[in-house]
Amino acid sequence: MGAPAAHSAPGRARPEKQPDRKRHRDDPSCYPFPGNTRAGGHQNPQYADVFVFTNDFAVLKPDK
């Protein structure tokens, strides 16, 4: 389902700049990269595939 006039919404006619996809795996400023320390102080393992980690700053916390 979509809005009938969505194709004419402001900003739709101009192309958007594509993000730079050439990121290095050792970028120390990117928290999720392998081996980097995240904002919560936890260090990521040197993963080579999909890695799932717990949110360091979760809004909801489990009851104790």
mmCIF file of the N, C-alpha and C atoms, coordinates in Angstrom:
data_MODEL
# 
_entry.id   MODEL 
# 
loop_
_atom_site.group_PDB 
_atom_site.id 
_atom_site.type_symbol 
_atom_site.label_atom_id 
_atom_site.label_alt_id 
_atom_site.label_comp_id 
_atom_site.label_asym_id 
_atom_site.label_entity_id 
_atom_site.label_seq_id 
_atom_site.pdbx_PDB_ins_code 
_atom_site.Cartn_x 
_atom_site.Cartn_y 
_atom_site.Cartn_z 
_atom_site.occupancy 
_atom_site.B_iso_or_equiv 
_atom_site.pdbx_formal_charge 
_atom_site.auth_seq_id 
_atom_site.auth_comp_id 
_atom_site.auth_asym_id 
_atom_site.auth_atom_id 
_atom_site.pdbx_PDB_model_num 
ATOM 1   N N  . MET A 1 1  ? 0.845  -1.160  0.000  1.00 0.00 ? 1  MET A N  1 
ATOM 2   C CA . MET A 1 1  ? 0.000  0.000   0.000  1.00 0.00 ? 1  MET A CA 1 
ATOM 3   C C  . MET A 1 1  ? 0.895  1.229   0.000  1.00 0.00 ? 1  MET A C  1 
ATOM 4   N N  . GLY A 1 2  ? 0.514  2.243   -0.726 1.00 0.00 ? 2  GLY A N  1 
ATOM 5   C CA . GLY A 1 2  ? 1.315  3.457   -0.787 1.00 0.00 ? 2  GLY A CA 1 
ATOM 6   C C  . GLY A 1 2  ? 0.443  4.667   -1.004 1.00 0.00 ? 2  GLY A C  1 
ATOM 7   N N  . ALA A 1 3  ? 1.028  5.817   -0.774 1.00 0.00 ? 3  ALA A N  1 
ATOM 8   C CA . ALA A 1 3  ? 0.299  7.064   -0.972 1.00 0.00 ? 3  ALA A CA 1 
ATOM 9   C C  . ALA A 1 3  ? 0.265  7.386   -2.459 1.00 0.00 ? 3  ALA A C  1 
ATOM 10  N N  . PRO A 1 4  ? -0.890 7.778   -2.989 1.00 0.00 ? 4  PRO A N  1 
ATOM 11  C CA . PRO A 1 4  ? -1.002 8.052   -4.418 1.00 0.00 ? 4  PRO A CA 1 
ATOM 12  C C  . PRO A 1 4  ? -0.070 9.152   -4.911 1.00 0.00 ? 4  PRO A C  1 
ATOM 13  N N  . ALA A 1 5  ? 0.221  10.138  -4.082 1.00 0.00 ? 5  ALA A N  1 
ATOM 14  C CA . ALA A 1 5  ? 1.056  11.253  -4.526 1.00 0.00 ? 5  ALA A CA 1 
ATOM 15  C C  . ALA A 1 5  ? 2.507  11.112  -4.061 1.00 0.00 ? 5  ALA A C  1 
ATOM 16  N N  . ALA A 1 6  ? 2.907  9.938   -3.607 1.00 0.00 ? 6  ALA A N  1 
ATOM 17  C CA . ALA A 1 6  ? 4.261  9.757   -3.078 1.00 0.00 ? 6  ALA A CA 1 
ATOM 18  C C  . ALA A 1 6  ? 5.328  10.022  -4.125 1.00 0.00 ? 6  ALA A C  1 
ATOM 19  N N  . HIS A 1 7  ? 5.024  9.715   -5.380 1.00 0.00 ? 7  HIS A N  1 
ATOM 20  C CA . HIS A 1 7  ? 6.012  9.928   -6.435 1.00 0.00 ? 7  HIS A CA 1 
ATOM 21  C C  . HIS A 1 7  ? 6.286  11.402  -6.694 1.00 0.00 ? 7  HIS A C  1 
ATOM 22  N N  . SER A 1 8  ? 5.402  12.279  -6.260 1.00 0.00 ? 8  SER A N  1 
ATOM 23  C CA . SER A 1 8  ? 5.608  13.708  -6.490 1.00 0.00 ? 8  SER A CA 1 
ATOM 24  C C  . SER A 1 8  ? 5.994  14.445  -5.207 1.00 0.00 ? 8  SER A C  1 
ATOM 25  N N  . ALA A 1 9  ? 6.383  13.711  -4.186 1.00 0.00 ? 9  ALA A N  1 
ATOM 26  C CA . ALA A 1 9  ? 6.773  14.344  -2.929 1.00 0.00 ? 9  ALA A CA 1 
ATOM 27  C C  . ALA A 1 9  ? 8.037  15.177  -3.137 1.00 0.00 ? 9  ALA A C  1 
ATOM 28  N N  . PRO A 1 10 ? 8.193  16.260  -2.382 1.00 0.00 ? 10 PRO A N  1 
ATOM 29  C CA . PRO A 1 10 ? 9.389  17.103  -2.530 1.00 0.00 ? 10 PRO A CA 1 
ATOM 30  C C  . PRO A 1 10 ? 10.662 16.282  -2.333 1.00 0.00 ? 10 PRO A C  1 
ATOM 31  N N  . GLY A 1 11 ? 11.644 16.536  -3.165 1.00 0.00 ? 11 GLY A N  1 
ATOM 32  C CA . GLY A 1 11 ? 12.924 15.848  -3.045 1.00 0.00 ? 11 GLY A CA 1 
ATOM 33  C C  . GLY A 1 11 ? 13.023 14.552  -3.808 1.00 0.00 ? 11 GLY A C  1 
ATOM 34  N N  . ARG A 1 12 ? 11.951 14.075  -4.372 1.00 0.00 ? 12 ARG A N  1 
ATOM 35  C CA . ARG A 1 12 ? 11.976 12.804  -5.092 1.00 0.00 ? 12 ARG A CA 1 
ATOM 36  C C  . ARG A 1 12 ? 12.615 12.928  -6.472 1.00 0.00 ? 12 ARG A C  1 
ATOM 37  N N  . ALA A 1 13 ? 12.615 14.120  -7.040 1.00 0.00 ? 13 ALA A N  1 
ATOM 38  C CA . ALA A 1 13 ? 13.091 14.281  -8.412 1.00 0.00 ? 13 ALA A CA 1 
ATOM 39  C C  . ALA A 1 13 ? 14.612 14.347  -8.513 1.00 0.00 ? 13 ALA A C  1 
ATOM 40  N N  . ARG A 1 14 ? 15.288 14.764  -7.458 1.00 0.00 ? 14 ARG A N  1 
ATOM 41  C CA . ARG A 1 14 ? 16.747 14.894  -7.558 1.00 0.00 ? 14 ARG A CA 1 
ATOM 42  C C  . ARG A 1 14 ? 17.434 13.622  -7.042 1.00 0.00 ? 14 ARG A C  1 
ATOM 43  N N  . PRO A 1 15 ? 18.492 13.217  -7.696 1.00 0.00 ? 15 PRO A N  1 
ATOM 44  C CA . PRO A 1 15 ? 19.201 12.008  -7.257 1.00 0.00 ? 15 PRO A CA 1 
ATOM 45  C C  . PRO A 1 15 ? 19.949 12.264  -5.949 1.00 0.00 ? 15 PRO A C  1 
ATOM 46  N N  . GLU A 1 16 ? 20.022 11.248  -5.116 1.00 0.00 ? 16 GLU A N  1 
ATOM 47  C CA . GLU A 1 16 ? 20.740 11.362  -3.856 1.00 0.00 ? 16 GLU A CA 1 
ATOM 48  C C  . GLU A 1 16 ? 22.166 10.864  -4.036 1.00 0.00 ? 16 GLU A C  1 
ATOM 49  N N  . LYS A 1 17 ? 23.077 11.449  -3.286 1.00 0.00 ? 17 LYS A N  1 
ATOM 50  C CA . LYS A 1 17 ? 24.463 11.013  -3.340 1.00 0.00 ? 17 LYS A CA 1 
ATOM 51  C C  . LYS A 1 17 ? 24.565 9.635   -2.681 1.00 0.00 ? 17 LYS A C  1 
ATOM 52  N N  . GLN A 1 18 ? 25.223 8.712   -3.343 1.00 0.00 ? 18 GLN A N  1 
ATOM 53  C CA . GLN A 1 18 ? 25.400 7.367   -2.811 1.00 0.00 ? 18 GLN A CA 1 
ATOM 54  C C  . GLN A 1 18 ? 26.508 7.378   -1.756 1.00 0.00 ? 18 GLN A C  1 
ATOM 55  N N  . PRO A 1 19 ? 26.326 6.627   -0.673 1.00 0.00 ? 19 PRO A N  1 
ATOM 56  C CA . PRO A 1 19 ? 27.367 6.589   0.359  1.00 0.00 ? 19 PRO A CA 1 
ATOM 57  C C  . PRO A 1 19 ? 28.627 5.902   -0.155 1.00 0.00 ? 19 PRO A C  1 
ATOM 58  N N  . ASP A 1 20 ? 29.751 6.285   0.404  1.00 0.00 ? 20 ASP A N  1 
ATOM 59  C CA . ASP A 1 20 ? 31.023 5.664   0.041  1.00 0.00 ? 20 ASP A CA 1 
ATOM 60  C C  . ASP A 1 20 ? 31.068 4.266   0.644  1.00 0.00 ? 20 ASP A C  1 
ATOM 61  N N  . ARG A 1 21 ? 31.105 3.249   -0.185 1.00 0.00 ? 21 ARG A N  1 
ATOM 62  C CA . ARG A 1 21 ? 31.094 1.870   0.296  1.00 0.00 ? 21 ARG A CA 1 
ATOM 63  C C  . ARG A 1 21 ? 32.498 1.301   0.485  1.00 0.00 ? 21 ARG A C  1 
ATOM 64  N N  . LYS A 1 22 ? 33.508 2.113   0.246  1.00 0.00 ? 22 LYS A N  1 
ATOM 65  C CA . LYS A 1 22 ? 34.882 1.645   0.394  1.00 0.00 ? 22 LYS A CA 1 
ATOM 66  C C  . LYS A 1 22 ? 35.357 1.915   1.819  1.00 0.00 ? 22 LYS A C  1 
ATOM 67  N N  . ARG A 1 23 ? 34.890 1.129   2.770  1.00 0.00 ? 23 ARG A N  1 
ATOM 68  C CA . ARG A 1 23 ? 35.301 1.263   4.164  1.00 0.00 ? 23 ARG A CA 1 
ATOM 69  C C  . ARG A 1 23 ? 36.311 0.175   4.471  1.00 0.00 ? 23 ARG A C  1 
ATOM 70  N N  . HIS A 1 24 ? 37.277 0.489   5.260  1.00 0.00 ? 24 HIS A N  1 
ATOM 71  C CA . HIS A 1 24 ? 38.297 -0.487  5.621  1.00 0.00 ? 24 HIS A CA 1 
ATOM 72  C C  . HIS A 1 24 ? 37.855 -1.264  6.856  1.00 0.00 ? 24 HIS A C  1 
ATOM 73  N N  . ARG A 1 25 ? 38.201 -2.541  6.910  1.00 0.00 ? 25 ARG A N  1 
ATOM 74  C CA . ARG A 1 25 ? 37.816 -3.380  8.044  1.00 0.00 ? 25 ARG A CA 1 
ATOM 75  C C  . ARG A 1 25 ? 38.570 -3.010  9.317  1.00 0.00 ? 25 ARG A C  1 
ATOM 76  N N  . ASP A 1 26 ? 39.574 -2.169  9.217  1.00 0.00 ? 26 ASP A N  1 
ATOM 77  C CA . ASP A 1 26 ? 40.328 -1.784  10.407 1.00 0.00 ? 26 ASP A CA 1 
ATOM 78  C C  . ASP A 1 26 ? 40.092 -0.322  10.790 1.00 0.00 ? 26 ASP A C  1 
ATOM 79  N N  . ASP A 1 27 ? 38.949 0.224   10.407 1.00 0.00 ? 27 ASP A N  1 
ATOM 80  C CA . ASP A 1 27 ? 38.612 1.615   10.708 1.00 0.00 ? 27 ASP A CA 1 
ATOM 81  C C  . ASP A 1 27 ? 38.344 1.738   12.210 1.00 0.00 ? 27 ASP A C  1 
ATOM 82  N N  . PRO A 1 28 ? 39.221 2.390   12.977 1.00 0.00 ? 28 PRO A N  1 
ATOM 83  C CA . PRO A 1 28 ? 39.037 2.468   14.427 1.00 0.00 ? 28 PRO A CA 1 
ATOM 84  C C  . PRO A 1 28 ? 37.848 3.323   14.858 1.00 0.00 ? 28 PRO A C  1 
ATOM 85  N N  . SER A 1 29 ? 37.288 4.109   13.946 1.00 0.00 ? 29 SER A N  1 
ATOM 86  C CA . SER A 1 29 ? 36.155 4.961   14.309 1.00 0.00 ? 29 SER A CA 1 
ATOM 87  C C  . SER A 1 29 ? 34.814 4.270   14.101 1.00 0.00 ? 29 SER A C  1 
ATOM 88  N N  . CYS A 1 30 ? 34.814 3.055   13.568 1.00 0.00 ? 30 CYS A N  1 
ATOM 89  C CA . CYS A 1 30 ? 33.563 2.339   13.304 1.00 0.00 ? 30 CYS A CA 1 
ATOM 90  C C  . CYS A 1 30 ? 33.373 1.245   14.354 1.00 0.00 ? 30 CYS A C  1 
ATOM 91  N N  . TYR A 1 31 ? 32.483 1.477   15.305 1.00 0.00 ? 31 TYR A N  1 
ATOM 92  C CA . TYR A 1 31 ? 32.289 0.574   16.435 1.00 0.00 ? 31 TYR A CA 1 
ATOM 93  C C  . TYR A 1 31 ? 32.015 -0.885  16.072 1.00 0.00 ? 31 TYR A C  1 
ATOM 94  N N  . PRO A 1 32 ? 31.190 -1.196  15.045 1.00 0.00 ? 32 PRO A N  1 
ATOM 95  C CA . PRO A 1 32 ? 30.881 -2.605  14.787 1.00 0.00 ? 32 PRO A CA 1 
ATOM 96  C C  . PRO A 1 32 ? 31.985 -3.400  14.085 1.00 0.00 ? 32 PRO A C  1 
ATOM 97  N N  . PHE A 1 33 ? 33.042 -2.772  13.618 1.00 0.00 ? 33 PHE A N  1 
ATOM 98  C CA . PHE A 1 33 ? 34.064 -3.492  12.859 1.00 0.00 ? 33 PHE A CA 1 
ATOM 99  C C  . PHE A 1 33 ? 34.803 -4.503  13.735 1.00 0.00 ? 33 PHE A C  1 
ATOM 100 N N  . PRO A 1 34 ? 35.307 -5.585  13.142 1.00 0.00 ? 34 PRO A N  1 
ATOM 101 C CA . PRO A 1 34 ? 36.020 -6.628  13.888 1.00 0.00 ? 34 PRO A CA 1 
ATOM 102 C C  . PRO A 1 34 ? 37.204 -6.064  14.679 1.00 0.00 ? 34 PRO A C  1 
ATOM 103 N N  . GLY A 1 35 ? 37.290 -6.461  15.943 1.00 0.00 ? 35 GLY A N  1 
ATOM 104 C CA . GLY A 1 35 ? 38.405 -6.060  16.791 1.00 0.00 ? 35 GLY A CA 1 
ATOM 105 C C  . GLY A 1 35 ? 38.284 -4.687  17.412 1.00 0.00 ? 35 GLY A C  1 
ATOM 106 N N  . ASN A 1 36 ? 37.343 -3.874  16.959 1.00 0.00 ? 36 ASN A N  1 
ATOM 107 C CA . ASN A 1 36 ? 37.197 -2.521  17.498 1.00 0.00 ? 36 ASN A CA 1 
ATOM 108 C C  . ASN A 1 36 ? 36.466 -2.538  18.830 1.00 0.00 ? 36 ASN A C  1 
ATOM 109 N N  . THR A 1 37 ? 36.735 -1.530  19.643 1.00 0.00 ? 37 THR A N  1 
ATOM 110 C CA . THR A 1 37 ? 36.046 -1.375  20.915 1.00 0.00 ? 37 THR A CA 1 
ATOM 111 C C  . THR A 1 37 ? 34.785 -0.561  20.677 1.00 0.00 ? 37 THR A C  1 
ATOM 112 N N  . ARG A 1 38 ? 33.648 -1.092  21.165 1.00 0.00 ? 38 ARG A N  1 
ATOM 113 C CA . ARG A 1 38 ? 32.372 -0.407  20.985 1.00 0.00 ? 38 ARG A CA 1 
ATOM 114 C C  . ARG A 1 38 ? 32.212 0.695   22.032 1.00 0.00 ? 38 ARG A C  1 
ATOM 115 N N  . ALA A 1 39 ? 31.196 1.501   21.872 1.00 0.00 ? 39 ALA A N  1 
ATOM 116 C CA . ALA A 1 39 ? 30.940 2.641   22.753 1.00 0.00 ? 39 ALA A CA 1 
ATOM 117 C C  . ALA A 1 39 ? 30.773 2.211   24.206 1.00 0.00 ? 39 ALA A C  1 
ATOM 118 N N  . GLY A 1 40 ? 30.259 1.007   24.444 1.00 0.00 ? 40 GLY A N  1 
ATOM 119 C CA . GLY A 1 40 ? 30.050 0.514   25.802 1.00 0.00 ? 40 GLY A CA 1 
ATOM 120 C C  . GLY A 1 40 ? 31.297 -0.075  26.430 1.00 0.00 ? 40 GLY A C  1 
ATOM 121 N N  . GLY A 1 41 ? 32.417 -0.100  25.691 1.00 0.00 ? 41 GLY A N  1 
ATOM 122 C CA . GLY A 1 41 ? 33.667 -0.615  26.229 1.00 0.00 ? 41 GLY A CA 1 
ATOM 123 C C  . GLY A 1 41 ? 33.966 -2.060  25.878 1.00 0.00 ? 41 GLY A C  1 
ATOM 124 N N  . HIS A 1 42 ? 33.016 -2.779  25.286 1.00 0.00 ? 42 HIS A N  1 
ATOM 125 C CA . HIS A 1 42 ? 33.245 -4.170  24.892 1.00 0.00 ? 42 HIS A CA 1 
ATOM 126 C C  . HIS A 1 42 ? 34.043 -4.214  23.594 1.00 0.00 ? 42 HIS A C  1 
ATOM 127 N N  . GLN A 1 43 ? 34.954 -5.180  23.506 1.00 0.00 ? 43 GLN A N  1 
ATOM 128 C CA . GLN A 1 43 ? 35.736 -5.324  22.281 1.00 0.00 ? 43 GLN A CA 1 
ATOM 129 C C  . GLN A 1 43 ? 35.136 -6.427  21.423 1.00 0.00 ? 43 GLN A C  1 
ATOM 130 N N  . ASN A 1 44 ? 34.964 -6.137  20.140 1.00 0.00 ? 44 ASN A N  1 
ATOM 131 C CA . ASN A 1 44 ? 34.442 -7.125  19.192 1.00 0.00 ? 44 ASN A CA 1 
ATOM 132 C C  . ASN A 1 44 ? 35.507 -8.173  18.900 1.00 0.00 ? 44 ASN A C  1 
ATOM 133 N N  . PRO A 1 45 ? 35.084 -9.427  18.674 1.00 0.00 ? 45 PRO A N  1 
ATOM 134 C CA . PRO A 1 45 ? 36.045 -10.439 18.242 1.00 0.00 ? 45 PRO A CA 1 
ATOM 135 C C  . PRO A 1 45 ? 36.469 -10.171 16.799 1.00 0.00 ? 45 PRO A C  1 
ATOM 136 N N  . GLN A 1 46 ? 37.478 -10.851 16.341 1.00 0.00 ? 46 GLN A N  1 
ATOM 137 C CA . GLN A 1 46 ? 37.944 -10.714 14.954 1.00 0.00 ? 46 GLN A CA 1 
ATOM 138 C C  . GLN A 1 46 ? 37.082 -11.604 14.061 1.00 0.00 ? 46 GLN A C  1 
ATOM 139 N N  . TYR A 1 47 ? 35.811 -11.266 13.930 1.00 0.00 ? 47 TYR A N  1 
ATOM 140 C CA . TYR A 1 47 ? 34.888 -12.077 13.143 1.00 0.00 ? 47 TYR A CA 1 
ATOM 141 C C  . TYR A 1 47 ? 35.113 -11.874 11.648 1.00 0.00 ? 47 TYR A C  1 
ATOM 142 N N  . ALA A 1 48 ? 34.811 -12.926 10.865 1.00 0.00 ? 48 ALA A N  1 
ATOM 143 C CA . ALA A 1 48 ? 34.968 -12.863 9.407  1.00 0.00 ? 48 ALA A CA 1 
ATOM 144 C C  . ALA A 1 48 ? 33.635 -13.030 8.700  1.00 0.00 ? 48 ALA A C  1 
ATOM 145 N N  . ASP A 1 49 ? 32.581 -13.264 9.469  1.00 0.00 ? 49 ASP A N  1 
ATOM 146 C CA . ASP A 1 49 ? 31.258 -13.474 8.901  1.00 0.00 ? 49 ASP A CA 1 
ATOM 147 C C  . ASP A 1 49 ? 30.272 -12.657 9.721  1.00 0.00 ? 49 ASP A C  1 
ATOM 148 N N  . VAL A 1 50 ? 29.009 -12.960 9.640  1.00 0.00 ? 50 VAL A N  1 
ATOM 149 C CA . VAL A 1 50 ? 27.985 -12.240 10.391 1.00 0.00 ? 50 VAL A CA 1 
ATOM 150 C C  . VAL A 1 50 ? 28.257 -12.383 11.888 1.00 0.00 ? 50 VAL A C  1 
ATOM 151 N N  . PHE A 1 51 ? 28.182 -11.283 12.599 1.00 0.00 ? 51 PHE A N  1 
ATOM 152 C CA . PHE A 1 51 ? 28.385 -11.278 14.047 1.00 0.00 ? 51 PHE A CA 1 
ATOM 153 C C  . PHE A 1 51 ? 27.250 -10.485 14.677 1.00 0.00 ? 51 PHE A C  1 
ATOM 154 N N  . VAL A 1 52 ? 26.590 -11.066 15.661 1.00 0.00 ? 52 VAL A N  1 
ATOM 155 C CA . VAL A 1 52 ? 25.478 -10.404 16.349 1.00 0.00 ? 52 VAL A CA 1 
ATOM 156 C C  . VAL A 1 52 ? 25.924 -10.118 17.776 1.00 0.00 ? 52 VAL A C  1 
ATOM 157 N N  . PHE A 1 53 ? 25.777 -8.869  18.207 1.00 0.00 ? 53 PHE A N  1 
ATOM 158 C CA . PHE A 1 53 ? 26.152 -8.533  19.569 1.00 0.00 ? 53 PHE A CA 1 
ATOM 159 C C  . PHE A 1 53 ? 24.985 -7.866  20.277 1.00 0.00 ? 53 PHE A C  1 
ATOM 160 N N  . THR A 1 54 ? 25.010 -7.930  21.597 1.00 0.00 ? 54 THR A N  1 
ATOM 161 C CA . THR A 1 54 ? 23.975 -7.318  22.418 1.00 0.00 ? 54 THR A CA 1 
ATOM 162 C C  . THR A 1 54 ? 24.154 -5.803  22.389 1.00 0.00 ? 54 THR A C  1 
ATOM 163 N N  . ASN A 1 55 ? 23.049 -5.084  22.291 1.00 0.00 ? 55 ASN A N  1 
ATOM 164 C CA . ASN A 1 55 ? 23.080 -3.627  22.287 1.00 0.00 ? 55 ASN A CA 1 
ATOM 165 C C  . ASN A 1 55 ? 23.703 -3.139  23.593 1.00 0.00 ? 55 ASN A C  1 
ATOM 166 N N  . ASP A 1 56 ? 24.767 -2.356  23.496 1.00 0.00 ? 56 ASP A N  1 
ATOM 167 C CA . ASP A 1 56 ? 25.460 -1.848  24.682 1.00 0.00 ? 56 ASP A CA 1 
ATOM 168 C C  . ASP A 1 56 ? 24.604 -0.880  25.494 1.00 0.00 ? 56 ASP A C  1 
ATOM 169 N N  . PHE A 1 57 ? 23.676 -0.207  24.843 1.00 0.00 ? 57 PHE A N  1 
ATOM 170 C CA . PHE A 1 57 ? 22.851 0.791   25.515 1.00 0.00 ? 57 PHE A CA 1 
ATOM 171 C C  . PHE A 1 57 ? 21.370 0.518   25.258 1.00 0.00 ? 57 PHE A C  1 
ATOM 172 N N  . ALA A 1 58 ? 20.926 -0.670  25.608 1.00 0.00 ? 58 ALA A N  1 
ATOM 173 C CA . ALA A 1 58 ? 19.535 -1.052  25.374 1.00 0.00 ? 58 ALA A CA 1 
ATOM 174 C C  . ALA A 1 58 ? 18.593 -0.169  26.195 1.00 0.00 ? 58 ALA A C  1 
ATOM 175 N N  . VAL A 1 59 ? 17.479 0.185   25.598 1.00 0.00 ? 59 VAL A N  1 
ATOM 176 C CA . VAL A 1 59 ? 16.480 1.000   26.291 1.00 0.00 ? 59 VAL A CA 1 
ATOM 177 C C  . VAL A 1 59 ? 15.741 0.146   27.312 1.00 0.00 ? 59 VAL A C  1 
ATOM 178 N N  . LEU A 1 60 ? 15.389 -1.057  26.924 1.00 0.00 ? 60 LEU A N  1 
ATOM 179 C CA . LEU A 1 60 ? 14.694 -1.972  27.822 1.00 0.00 ? 60 LEU A CA 1 
ATOM 180 C C  . LEU A 1 60 ? 15.679 -3.005  28.342 1.00 0.00 ? 60 LEU A C  1 
ATOM 181 N N  . LYS A 1 61 ? 15.651 -3.233  29.633 1.00 0.00 ? 61 LYS A N  1 
ATOM 182 C CA . LYS A 1 61 ? 16.538 -4.219  30.238 1.00 0.00 ? 61 LYS A CA 1 
ATOM 183 C C  . LYS A 1 61 ? 15.691 -5.311  30.881 1.00 0.00 ? 61 LYS A C  1 
ATOM 184 N N  . PRO A 1 62 ? 16.193 -6.544  30.893 1.00 0.00 ? 62 PRO A N  1 
ATOM 185 C CA . PRO A 1 62 ? 15.417 -7.635  31.485 1.00 0.00 ? 62 PRO A CA 1 
ATOM 186 C C  . PRO A 1 62 ? 15.257 -7.442  32.993 1.00 0.00 ? 62 PRO A C  1 
ATOM 187 N N  . ASP A 1 63 ? 14.133 -7.931  33.529 1.00 0.00 ? 63 ASP A N  1 
ATOM 188 C CA . ASP A 1 63 ? 13.910 -7.903  34.974 1.00 0.00 ? 63 ASP A CA 1 
ATOM 189 C C  . ASP A 1 63 ? 14.903 -8.833  35.646 1.00 0.00 ? 63 ASP A C  1 
ATOM 190 N N  . LYS A 1 64 ? 15.319 -8.465  36.832 1.00 0.00 ? 64 LYS A N  1 
ATOM 191 C CA . LYS A 1 64 ? 16.279 -9.311  37.566 1.00 0.00 ? 64 LYS A CA 1 
ATOM 192 C C  . LYS A 1 64 ? 15.582 -10.165 38.566 1.00 0.00 ? 64 LYS A C  1 
# 
